[in-house]
Amino acid sequence: MTGITKEMTIGEILRANPDVAPVLLNAGMHCLGCPSAQGESLEEAAMVHGLDIDALMAAIEAV
């Protein structure tokens, strides 16, 4: 998926491509609509959840 970066917030990513939601949910990010999803970057969220950002980006790009 071109155009999605790890610097984008989860909210921005979901607005750009809602099909990414299942990838995030499967990775353990279950609060896609919470305030943090609007304020922290995907990279920050991955760090909080103990996820490898490169693996998560690869999964998102496969959508």
ChimeraX commands (.cxc) that place a marker at each C-alpha (Angstrom):
marker #1 position 0.00,0.00,0.00 radius 0.5
marker #1 position 1.77,3.09,-1.17 radius 0.5
marker #1 position 1.19,6.32,0.64 radius 0.5
marker #1 position 1.00,4.85,4.15 radius 0.5
marker #1 position 3.94,5.61,6.39 radius 0.5
marker #1 position 4.87,4.70,9.94 radius 0.5
marker #1 position 4.70,8.42,10.80 radius 0.5
marker #1 position 0.96,8.56,10.05 radius 0.5
marker #1 position -1.57,8.21,12.85 radius 0.5
marker #1 position -3.79,5.14,12.88 radius 0.5
marker #1 position -6.74,7.44,12.20 radius 0.5
marker #1 position -5.04,8.83,9.09 radius 0.5
marker #1 position -4.20,5.34,7.91 radius 0.5
marker #1 position -7.77,4.10,8.34 radius 0.5
marker #1 position -9.15,7.12,6.50 radius 0.5
marker #1 position -6.69,6.46,3.66 radius 0.5
marker #1 position -7.49,2.74,3.51 radius 0.5
marker #1 position -10.09,1.16,5.83 radius 0.5
marker #1 position -8.97,-2.29,4.63 radius 0.5
marker #1 position -5.94,-1.92,6.91 radius 0.5
marker #1 position -8.17,-2.30,10.01 radius 0.5
marker #1 position -8.05,-6.13,10.06 radius 0.5
marker #1 position -4.24,-6.04,9.84 radius 0.5
marker #1 position -4.06,-3.74,12.85 radius 0.5
marker #1 position -6.63,-5.78,14.79 radius 0.5
marker #1 position -4.77,-9.02,14.06 radius 0.5
marker #1 position -1.58,-7.36,15.32 radius 0.5
marker #1 position -3.28,-6.66,18.67 radius 0.5
marker #1 position -4.22,-3.02,18.13 radius 0.5
marker #1 position -7.84,-3.27,19.23 radius 0.5
marker #1 position -8.53,0.37,20.03 radius 0.5
marker #1 position -8.68,1.75,16.51 radius 0.5
marker #1 position -11.21,4.42,17.43 radius 0.5
marker #1 position -9.68,5.53,20.72 radius 0.5
marker #1 position -8.12,8.99,21.18 radius 0.5
marker #1 position -4.61,7.53,20.96 radius 0.5
marker #1 position -5.37,6.35,17.43 radius 0.5
marker #1 position -5.85,9.99,16.45 radius 0.5
marker #1 position -2.77,11.31,18.20 radius 0.5
marker #1 position 0.05,8.80,18.07 radius 0.5
marker #1 position 1.89,7.55,15.03 radius 0.5
marker #1 position 1.76,3.97,13.85 radius 0.5
marker #1 position 5.38,3.62,14.92 radius 0.5
marker #1 position 4.57,4.87,18.43 radius 0.5
marker #1 position 1.58,2.54,18.67 radius 0.5
marker #1 position 3.69,-0.41,17.52 radius 0.5
marker #1 position 6.25,0.39,20.20 radius 0.5
marker #1 position 3.55,0.56,22.90 radius 0.5
marker #1 position 2.19,-2.81,21.76 radius 0.5
marker #1 position 5.64,-4.40,21.48 radius 0.5
marker #1 position 5.35,-4.90,17.72 radius 0.5
marker #1 position 8.06,-4.82,15.09 radius 0.5
marker #1 position 7.23,-1.78,12.95 radius 0.5
marker #1 position 8.91,-3.19,9.85 radius 0.5
marker #1 position 6.87,-6.40,10.02 radius 0.5
marker #1 position 3.70,-4.39,10.60 radius 0.5
marker #1 position 4.48,-2.13,7.64 radius 0.5
marker #1 position 5.07,-5.20,5.46 radius 0.5
marker #1 position 1.66,-6.58,6.47 radius 0.5
marker #1 position 0.00,-3.24,5.72 radius 0.5
marker #1 position 1.72,-3.00,2.34 radius 0.5
marker #1 position 0.37,-6.46,1.47 radius 0.5
marker #1 position -3.24,-5.22,1.75 radius 0.5
marker link #1:1,2 radius 0.2
marker link #1:2,3 radius 0.2
marker link #1:3,4 radius 0.2
marker link #1:4,5 radius 0.2
marker link #1:5,6 radius 0.2
marker link #1:6,7 radius 0.2
marker link #1:7,8 radius 0.2
marker link #1:8,9 radius 0.2
marker link #1:9,10 radius 0.2
marker link #1:10,11 radius 0.2
marker link #1:11,12 radius 0.2
marker link #1:12,13 radius 0.2
marker link #1:13,14 radius 0.2
marker link #1:14,15 radius 0.2
marker link #1:15,16 radius 0.2
marker link #1:16,17 radius 0.2
marker link #1:17,18 radius 0.2
marker link #1:18,19 radius 0.2
marker link #1:19,20 radius 0.2
marker link #1:20,21 radius 0.2
marker link #1:21,22 radius 0.2
marker link #1:22,23 radius 0.2
marker link #1:23,24 radius 0.2
marker link #1:24,25 radius 0.2
marker link #1:25,26 radius 0.2
marker link #1:26,27 radius 0.2
marker link #1:27,28 radius 0.2
marker link #1:28,29 radius 0.2
marker link #1:29,30 radius 0.2
marker link #1:30,31 radius 0.2
marker link #1:31,32 radius 0.2
marker link #1:32,33 radius 0.2
marker link #1:33,34 radius 0.2
marker link #1:34,35 radius 0.2
marker link #1:35,36 radius 0.2
marker link #1:36,37 radius 0.2
marker link #1:37,38 radius 0.2
marker link #1:38,39 radius 0.2
marker link #1:39,40 radius 0.2
marker link #1:40,41 radius 0.2
marker link #1:41,42 radius 0.2
marker link #1:42,43 radius 0.2
marker link #1:43,44 radius 0.2
marker link #1:44,45 radius 0.2
marker link #1:45,46 radius 0.2
marker link #1:46,47 radius 0.2
marker link #1:47,48 radius 0.2
marker link #1:48,49 radius 0.2
marker link #1:49,50 radius 0.2
marker link #1:50,51 radius 0.2
marker link #1:51,52 radius 0.2
marker link #1:52,53 radius 0.2
marker link #1:53,54 radius 0.2
marker link #1:54,55 radius 0.2
marker link #1:55,56 radius 0.2
marker link #1:56,57 radius 0.2
marker link #1:57,58 radius 0.2
marker link #1:58,59 radius 0.2
marker link #1:59,60 radius 0.2
marker link #1:60,61 radius 0.2
marker link #1:61,62 radius 0.2
marker link #1:62,63 radius 0.2
view
